[in-house]
Amino acid sequence: MSSFPATAPFKLPAGSRWGVELEPSEVDDENEAFPFATTALSFAPPTGAEGPRLPWGIRKTLLQEGSSQDHPTSGDEVRIHFDVRLLDGTAIGSSRDTKPFEFIVNQRPLEVIQGLEIAVQTMKKGEVAEFTVAPRFAYDDLGSPPLVPPDATLVFEIELLDWENKLDVLGDGRAIKTILEKGTPGTLGTLGSARPQRGQDVVVSVTITSRKGDVLLERSKLDHTVGSKDFGTVSGIITEVLLTMSEGERCQVLLRRFAGDKMVDSTHSGATVDLLLERVYVALDLLPELSEQGGLLVKKLVTAGSEDPPQDADLVALRVDRVLVGPSAKVHVLDKVLNFPLGSGDVCDALDFAAASMRVGEEAKLVCRSPLNFSDAQLGLTGLTSDFALEATFEVKLLSVARQANAANAALPLDERLQLAERRKDIATNSFKEGRYCFALELYRRLAEAL
């Protein structure tokens, strides 16, 4: 066993055998002191406001409250100051007279004793605490001569200065990710997760800078499909990074090239990727029967709104932020609120169909390649050619829905439901006569489902 400098008596040598794991059943809810268990356990820190609970064999005494709400987790690079002593008071190390000590939580192979890794995961930024660490979470029966005798209990006073989230994305050192701004993790509503999947549509901003400071690539607010090759030779790595990100997250990735590397070429060796995942969408094709002519594609934000989507005759308030038309993406409208009964034909087909698929508070981007479906005098979209190559993109938000009586309400008397259905049929018939065939067919479909 090799010895360690006095500033870091808890660093582990290469090939060391420490790595005790804890079972959740052995976690000490009351943070009791020893007896020390000798059974191999598996430690899986639960999440929560108080951080992971401590297992038997590690006791914590809070000396100074921290300022942050969160705690370091696996993959974070932490910076601490420490003083460490034996139970009899013998001082064996300190960082106070030198520079802060840094290590990565749960790095494999282990960088520090397990007790220290567990301890910092319970702390907040600026917190100072004392931890009494049993031998099984330190150097066990071998010790670390000459400073740490066998079966020694260590007492740490730790100040958590700060930490950075670092992740070895590929597991081989080629792409080290550091989170600069956290996003919104977790599953949101029924649309999916705020963490994108392959094939999902997202909006990203990317800047790649060489080791010499030259900008190799820059894209702002790019509509990107996860997994596509929009970023040249490093597209594969950016895909893997995006799969680890949450909506709203901004990170920096340091690239490293190995000999014969196909993922990181010589141009990108040592380069830095600044990546912002601005939005995550779920794509729905609302007019699949017209896919050959373009159809209507709705890219809904993963962030789910409230309530159920509106039904026919419900009064809808839909804000149209802007409409981009044609190859030049000419802006036709900005921040206009449309109030209309769903299925009334008062707005263009694209907006009616989209509103029927949305929830209050939800935002969406509509891509329509059929001018017959997006012509709307209220938005200045008139006199458009029927050329299917002409495309319009709407950015909208569903502001409110006022529920109205409709034929689908089984609680209504039958004669009232039939009267409501008759009105919807008249609207569908008139729409068909006006040449709004898709809209008419959609109204007939809704009516059939209602009855």
SULCORGI-V987420 format. One record per pair of residues at least 24 apart in sequence whose C-alpha atoms are under 6 Angstrom apart, sorted by the first residue. I is the first residue (numbers start at 0). J is the second residue. D is the distance in whole Angstrom. If there is no record, write none. Layout:
I:J:D ; I:J:D
//
This chain:
2:143:6 ; 2:144:6 ; 5:92:5 ; 6:92:5 ; 6:93:5 ; 6:94:5 ; 9:111:6 ; 9:112:6 ; 10:110:6 ; 10:111:4 ; 11:110:6 ; 11:111:5 ; 26:54:4 ; 27:53:6 ; 27:54:5 ; 27:55:5 ; 30:58:6 ; 32:58:6 ; 50:121:5 ; 51:121:6 ; 56:133:5 ; 57:131:6 ; 57:132:5 ; 58:130:5 ; 58:131:5 ; 59:129:6 ; 59:130:5 ; 60:128:6 ; 60:129:5 ; 61:128:4 ; 62:127:5 ; 62:128:5 ; 63:126:5 ; 63:127:5 ; 64:126:5 ; 65:123:5 ; 65:124:5 ; 65:125:5 ; 65:126:4 ; 66:124:6 ; 67:123:5 ; 67:124:5 ; 70:120:6 ; 70:122:6 ; 70:123:5 ; 71:120:5 ; 72:120:6 ; 73:104:5 ; 73:105:5 ; 74:103:6 ; 74:104:5 ; 74:165:5 ; 74:166:5 ; 75:103:6 ; 75:104:6 ; 75:163:5 ; 75:164:4 ; 75:165:5 ; 76:102:6 ; 76:103:4 ; 76:162:5 ; 76:163:5 ; 77:101:6 ; 77:102:6 ; 77:162:4 ; 78:160:6 ; 78:161:6 ; 78:162:6 ; 79:158:6 ; 79:159:5 ; 79:160:5 ; 80:157:6 ; 80:158:5 ; 81:156:5 ; 81:157:5 ; 82:155:6 ; 82:156:5 ; 83:154:6 ; 83:155:4 ; 84:153:6 ; 84:154:5 ; 85:153:5 ; 112:137:5 ; 124:159:6 ; 124:160:6 ; 124:161:6 ; 125:159:5 ; 125:160:5 ; 126:158:6 ; 126:159:6 ; 127:157:6 ; 127:158:4 ; 128:156:6 ; 128:157:6 ; 129:155:6 ; 129:156:4 ; 130:154:6 ; 130:155:5 ; 173:254:5 ; 173:255:5 ; 174:253:6 ; 174:254:5 ; 175:252:5 ; 175:253:5 ; 176:251:6 ; 176:252:4 ; 177:250:6 ; 177:251:5 ; 178:250:4 ; 179:249:5 ; 179:250:5 ; 180:248:5 ; 180:249:5 ; 181:248:5 ; 182:245:5 ; 182:246:5 ; 182:247:4 ; 182:248:4 ; 183:245:6 ; 183:246:6 ; 184:245:5 ; 187:302:6 ; 188:303:5 ; 190:301:6 ; 193:245:5 ; 193:246:5 ; 194:244:6 ; 194:245:5 ; 195:242:6 ; 197:225:5 ; 197:226:6 ; 198:224:6 ; 198:225:5 ; 199:224:6 ; 199:225:6 ; 200:224:5 ; 200:280:5 ; 201:278:5 ; 201:279:4 ; 201:280:6 ; 202:277:5 ; 202:278:5 ; 203:275:6 ; 203:276:5 ; 203:277:5 ; 204:274:6 ; 204:275:5 ; 205:273:6 ; 205:274:5 ; 206:272:6 ; 206:273:5 ; 207:271:6 ; 207:272:4 ; 208:270:6 ; 208:271:5 ; 209:270:4 ; 210:269:5 ; 210:270:5 ; 233:262:6 ; 246:276:6 ; 246:277:6 ; 246:278:6 ; 247:276:5 ; 247:277:5 ; 248:275:6 ; 248:276:6 ; 249:274:6 ; 249:275:4 ; 250:274:5 ; 293:368:5 ; 295:366:6 ; 295:367:5 ; 296:365:6 ; 296:366:5 ; 297:364:6 ; 297:365:5 ; 298:363:6 ; 298:364:5 ; 299:363:4 ; 300:362:6 ; 300:363:6 ; 303:361:6 ; 304:358:5 ; 304:359:5 ; 304:360:5 ; 304:361:5 ; 305:358:6 ; 305:359:5 ; 307:358:6 ; 308:355:6 ; 308:356:6 ; 308:357:5 ; 308:358:5 ; 309:355:6 ; 311:341:5 ; 311:342:5 ; 312:340:5 ; 312:341:5 ; 313:340:5 ; 313:341:6 ; 313:401:6 ; 313:402:5 ; 313:403:5 ; 314:339:6 ; 314:340:4 ; 314:400:6 ; 314:401:5 ; 315:339:5 ; 315:340:6 ; 315:399:6 ; 315:400:5 ; 316:398:5 ; 316:399:5 ; 317:396:6 ; 317:397:5 ; 317:398:6 ; 318:395:5 ; 318:396:5 ; 319:395:4 ; 320:394:5 ; 320:395:6 ; 321:393:6 ; 321:394:6 ; 322:392:6 ; 322:393:5 ; 323:391:6 ; 323:392:5 ; 324:390:6 ; 324:391:4 ; 325:389:5 ; 325:390:5 ; 347:373:5 ; 347:374:6 ; 347:375:5 ; 348:372:5 ; 348:438:6 ; 349:373:6 ; 359:397:5 ; 359:398:6 ; 359:399:6 ; 360:397:6 ; 360:398:6 ; 361:396:6 ; 361:397:6 ; 362:395:6 ; 362:396:4 ; 363:394:6 ; 363:395:5 ; 364:393:6 ; 364:394:5 ; 365:392:5 ; 365:393:5 ; 366:391:6 ; 366:392:5 ; 367:391:5 ; 406:449:6 ; 407:449:4
//
